[in-house]
Amino acid sequence: RSTLHDLFSVGAHCSKTSVILLIKATKTIIVFTICHLACNLPMLANYICWTITRVEFEWPGPIYSNSFMMFYSWCLSDVTCLAINTVIDPIIFLTRIQA
């Protein structure tokens, strides 16, 4: 009968190669997560600003009364950041994969 400690421990039953692969996979997941968060934080910030504006103020409020914020914030945060994430993900994958 195996316990959770036995399943997740890296002991004598694991080869050095599998430990190295586990560390590489962990680093790759961390890189993908950081990239995803960095590309989607502007969209989250824009949605938070929009929600605050709709709840607390009359439209367009102090945030979206600026013409840049009114017309370009959605395009930059939703479309451009998504496109950047879409371009960066395969690049990260191809650089992290073993040849």
SULWO-V787454 format. One record per helix or strand of 2 or more residues. SS is the DSSP state (a for helix, b for strand). FROM is the first residue (numbers start at 1). TO is the last residue. If there is no record, write none. Layout:
BEGIN
<<SS:FROM:TO> <SS:FROM:TO>>
END
This chain:
BEGIN
<<a:4:8> <a:16:56> <a:61:64> <a:67:96>>
END
